[in-house]
Amino acid sequence: MQVDGTRMYRVRDVAESLDVSVATIYRAIESGVLPGALKVGTGNGALRIPGVAVQRYMLACEQAARQTPALPPETAEACAPAPAAVADGVGPASAAGAR
């Protein structure tokens, strides 16, 4: 989604462009993860989200998606196949390939 930093966006439009539910966007607004939403109109009104806030939210989501938790060394070693088992065709790696 191309976001214009000077434009105001509806909650529904932001949700659709990010392929998430409207409730997800409302939760992000309420929790402060997506700050800057403005209530317009009278009564219940309607929320509008500044484009710059949408851009920051999208950037934060991208950065969070790129971060992967580091595995402790013992877990990483346990997950890695033994070199000999892979090289000689014996062990779980070769059994999985035979199916």
Summary of the structure (lengths in Angstrom):
residues: 99
radius of gyration: 23.0
end to end distance: 42.3
largest distance: 73.3
contacts: 208
relative contact order: 0.13
helix: 54%
strand: 11%
